[in-house]
Amino acid sequence: MATDTASINATGRRKTAVARVALKPGSGEIIVNGRPFEDYFPTLALQNQVLYPFHVIQSANQYDVRINASGGGINGQVDAIRLGISRALLKLNPDHREALREESLLTRDSRAKERKKAGQPGARKRFQFSKR
């Protein structure tokens, strides 16, 4: 389906974070916003979340990934990247759908911060009620 020169593109989103992922066969190099992903995501837990879709389909170090992540915080960006990588792997080989689906890697987490309502201190919080 994909050639060695062309890359597979996919988008992942979480909260306000957006990640554009370009995946192509290679040696396993992952670049996030022009930096190695080990530098961009300092903790091992975050790095493992990024690599998780590759472990699910047993294809670690087989693809080079270029990622442009923007918006949100570091955890939102990690989840957006994970979804983007999963979608790109699915485009590359549709047979991976079952394995990725079992690990909930193809489901977009749509939870986001609820907006603050006018005349109140927060989204759900209300000012104290006084009967008298």
CORVENQUI-V433768 format. One record per helix or strand. SS is the DSSP state (H for helix, E for strand). FROM is the first residue (numbers start at 0). TO is the last residue. If there is no record, write none. Layout:
BEGIN
SS:FROM:TO  SS:FROM:TO
END
This chain:
BEGIN
E:7:13  E:16:24  E:29:31  E:34:35  H:36:39  H:43:55  E:62:69  H:73:91  H:93:101
END
